[in-house]
Amino acid sequence: MDRYYANRYTFIFQGAGTEFRKHISTMDESRLDTLKRYCTRVKDITGMSIWEYINGGLTVGEDEELFDQVSIYTLNCSIYEIYRSMGYIPQFLLAYSMGIYSALYCGEALTFEEGLLLVIKAYECMRGAMGSNKGAMASVIGLRKEDAEEIIMKLGFGAYMEVVNENNEYSIVVSGLTPFVEKFMEVALQEGALKVIPVKTGIAYHSMFVADAAQSFSTFVESSKVGDLKYPMVACTNQQVITCWEDIKNELCRNVKSTISWRKTVEKSILLGADRFMEVGLGASLSRVSKIINSECEFISYDQLANKGRVKGRVRAAN
């Protein structure tokens, strides 16, 4: 096989809710230096001390959710640079929710600064759209999308929460107002769900409650310097293949206000010829849910590369 194709993978970008701190120890000295360089750029642009936050040395109170999202964006971008330095080449870009911002930076459609400012603006718009409402989300393992929707209907919660993502056939995400999501979680376990995992958030992402964020965010997107993608992206909202700046801007706005389907996005990329996937970020959360979509495909995470010795160097915990 030609070396170019041997190193070609579909890159899948992690979104909000990813647990990153426990995986920092898989990064060796040189990879930590790459991450620290990106964190320095964030501090220069925004004043946010992301390096200290990622390493557990900074408490930020009510700003924790924003710091988490900026941290994930920063980590994704640094991990992508590491992969590219190792010779891995994207076939397609797939972005899980807010992973779209790091995917667009890595696909060279915008600068690191533009992507960072989009992360912050999207968060501010959705936080503002929630108003006085308290939002919640939960991952449900062991129920199909139809099962979850039936429970929501039986409870009469259709105006307060909804299924906003299907990770695979037996893994879905619900989003809505806190009391209703919490009650749904309780009933879902009674109805046969194997596991229900609350997502650490106060915002009902991808639900009807943040739809109003799209208008103000759209104005900001229009003023951003977004160009064409170097590599094609399969959109998580409607599974269209996009490369041009106009389609990218539309997808950015849909990603704020619309439900998504990770399952359909992965399936579409497979139909297009993808069969090897590389997770951009720390941990293997996307790889785990994606393997169930198609067990014949290969899914590789940074942790696996480090454990197999493909990411060389002395591994230590960050201080």
N, C-alpha and C positions, 0 to 999 in steps of 0.2 A: 504493500500500500504506500502511496506517495506520502511523504512526511507531513505535507500540508494537511492532508485529509486525516492522517493518523492523529493529529493534534487538534482536530476541529470538534468542538462540543457546542451544544446549546447551553447558554449560560442562564441560570435561573437565579433571580435576585430576591433576597429575603425582604420581608416587610416588617411592619410594626409588631411588637409583641415577642420578638426573638430574644431569647436569653443568651447574652453574649459574654458576660463576665466569667462564667465558669469555663469558657473555652479559650481564654486568653493564654493559658499555659501551653497551648499547642503552637504558639508563635515563637520562633527562635529570634535571636538578637537582631538580625538584619530585617526580618519581617516586622518586628516591633518598631524598628527605626522608621520603616515605611509608614506604619500607622501613626507614629508620633509626628511625622512630617505633615500628614494630612490634618491631624488634630491642631497643629500649630497654625495651619491655614484657616481652620475654623475660628480659632481664637483671634487671629488678625482681622477676620471679616466681621465677626459678631461679638467678640469678647467672651464667648462661652468657653469654659475650661473643660473641654470634652475629654482630654487625656486623663485629667484627674478624676473626672466622673466615671469613665470606663473602668479605671483601676480602683474604684471604691473609695477614693480619698476626698470626695466632694458630695455634700448633701445639698439638694436644691429645692426641697419642699414641694410646693404646688407646681413647680416647673418641671417636675420629674418626667412627665410624659413627653414634653417637648425635647428634653435632653436625651431621652431614650431614642426618639426618632432621628435626631441629629447624629447621635452616636452610631445608629444602624446605617445611616447614609454614609457616614465617614468610614466605617468598617468595610462596607460593601465596596466602596471606591478603592480602598487600599488593598483589599483582597484581590480585586480584579487586576490591579497593577501587578500584583505578585504573580497571578496566573499568566498574564501576558509576558512577563519577564521570563517565565518558564517555557514559553513557546506555545501556549494554548491559544487557539483562535476561535472566535464565536462563529457559529453557523446561524443561530437565531438568538434573540434576546427575549426572555420571558420574565415579567416583573410581577411579583406578588404584592398587590395593593401599593403601598408607598414605596416599594422597591422600584417603581417606575422612575424615580428621580435619579437614583444611582445608575439604573440601566441606561437612561438617556445620556448621562455624563460619560459612561463607559462606551456608549455607542457614538460618542463625539457629536451629539446633537446640541449640546450646550456645555458651558464651562463648569468647573467645580463650583465656583461662586454662584452661578445662576441656579444650579441644582439645589444648592444649600438654601438659597433665598426662597426657592419654590417650596421646599420642605417646610420652612418656617411659616410662609404665607398660607399654605394649605392648612396647616395646623391652626393658625389664628382664625382663618375663615370658618373652619368647622367648629372650633370652640365658640365663636361668636354665634353661629347658626343654632347651637344648642340652647342658647339663652339661659334660662334658669333651670332647664331640664337636666337631669343627671342621667347620662348614658351608660350602657353596659354592653358587653359582648361575651360570647362563650363559644368554645369549640365543643362539638358533640361527637363522640366516637361511638359507632355501633348503630346509628340510625341513618336511614336514607333521607334524602331531601324531602321526598313525599311524606315520610313518616313525621318529620319535624313540622312540616306545614299542616298536617292533619291535627297535630297536638295544638298548634297555635290557633287553628280554627275552632277546635272543641273548647278551648279555654276562652274564646272570644277576644283574643289579644291582637287581632289583625291590624288594629289601628295604633298599636303600641310597640310592635316588634315585627321582625321578619327574618327569613333566611337570606343572608346576603352573600354567601359563598358556598360552593361545593368543592371541597378539597379532593375527594374521591367518592366512590359510591357509598361508603359508610363513614364519611367524615364531613361534617358541615359546620358552618359558622352562623350564629344568630346575632342580631344586633337590635337594640331598641332602648326603651326606658328601663331603668334599673329594677323597679319592683316587679315588672312583668317578665324580664329576662331571668331574674332570680327564681320566680315561681315556675317558669318554664323549665329551668334546670332541674328543679325538684321533681316535676312531673315526668320529664324525659327519663330520669333514672328509674322511676316507677314503671315506665312504659318499655323498658328494655335497653336503654342506652348503656353501653359498657363503661363509659367514662364521660364526665362533663367537666370541662376545664375553663374557669373564668379567665377572660383576657384582661390584663392590667390596663384599664382605660376608663376615662370618664366621658368619652365621646362615643356616640353610636355610629361608627364609621360605616359608610356605604348604605346607610338606611335613609328612609324618608325624612328623618330629623336633621340631616345635614344637607339636604337638597338645595336649600337657600344659599349655601356657601358657594355654589357654582357661579353665581353671577359676579360676585366681588372677586372671586379667584380668576374668573375668565378675563376680567379687565387687567389683572396683574400678569397673566400669561401672555396676553396680547402685547404687553410692553416688554416682555422678556426676549432675549436674543436666542431664539430657538432655530436651529438649522436642520438639515436633513440628517438621518441616521446613516452611519457607515455600514451597519449591519441591520438586517430586517428584524422587526419586533412583531410578535404575535400579541395583539392587544388582549388584555385580561377581561375587558368588559364585553367585547363582541367577537373576539377571535379573528379580527381582520389583520392582515399582514400590512404593516405600515412602515414607511421610510421617510416620507416627505414631511416638511415642517408643518403644513396645514393639518394633516392627519394627526400628527403628534400633538399639536395644540388641542385638537378636539378630544383626543384620548385623555389628555391631562385633565380636562374639565369633566369628562364622563367618569374618570376614576375617582373624582371627589364626590359625585352625587349618585352614582349608579351601583347596583349590585355587580359582583364579578363571579367568574367561574374558573377556578384554577384547573379543575378537571377537564373542562372543554378546551382550555388553552393548551394544556399538555397534549391532549388528544389531537388537536389541530396541528401542532408542531410535528407530531409523529406521522400524521398523514402527509405532511410536507417533506418527510424524509429524516427527521431527527430520531436518533436512537441512542444517543449518548448525551448525558446532561451533567453539567458541573455547577454545583451550588456556590453562589457568590455570597460570602458571609461566613461567620463562625457557627459551628454546630451543623446539624444535619436535619433540621426540622422539615424543610421542603422535600428533601430526598425521601424521608420516611413516608410522607403522605403520597408522594408521587409514584413510588415503587408499586403501590397497590393499583394505580391506574394501568400500568403495563409492566409486569414483572420481567419481561424480556429485554427491556431497555436497561442501560447502565446509568447509574446515578452515583456521582462522586462528590464528596464534600471535602472541605479543607482539612478537617480532622482525619479523614481517611488518607489523604495525601501525606499528612505529617506522620501518621502511624505506620504507613508503608515505606517511609523513608524517601518519598518523592520530593517532599519539602525538606531540604537538607539544612543542617545546622544544629547547634545545641539548643534544646528546648528548655525553657525555664518559665517560671511564673513571673508575671510583670509586677514590679514594685511601684 
